[in-house]
Amino acid sequence: MGRTLPSITQTFLAEQESLARFRRALRREDQIALDDLLAASRRHLAAAAYASHLMPFEIMLLAMLVEEHKELMRLRDQVEDLLAAADAREAGPEVHTERHLNPSAGEGED
């Protein structure tokens, strides 16, 4: 006997196809963003097979959200690293003398 339910991949492709008219109505930059989100959800098809209690579009949205949150966490870590590096540079040894702050100070005095 064959399968009575379509596979998650078949379901995903059907959902993606149902968005085709919506996608065409978007501006080019928004089409690219939607394509990226759909690609992100496609990376989670194996896990989506275990979420059969959800509707297919809900699974897609959840997978997209997971990918977006991973990107947010990566960017947050990157910002924290940059801030830590900037703080380290600021806390480094400072060599400021009167002459460095005011080059004309002390000239002609001996």
Order of alpha helices (4+ residues) and beta strands (2+ residues): alpha-alpha-alpha-alpha-alpha-alpha
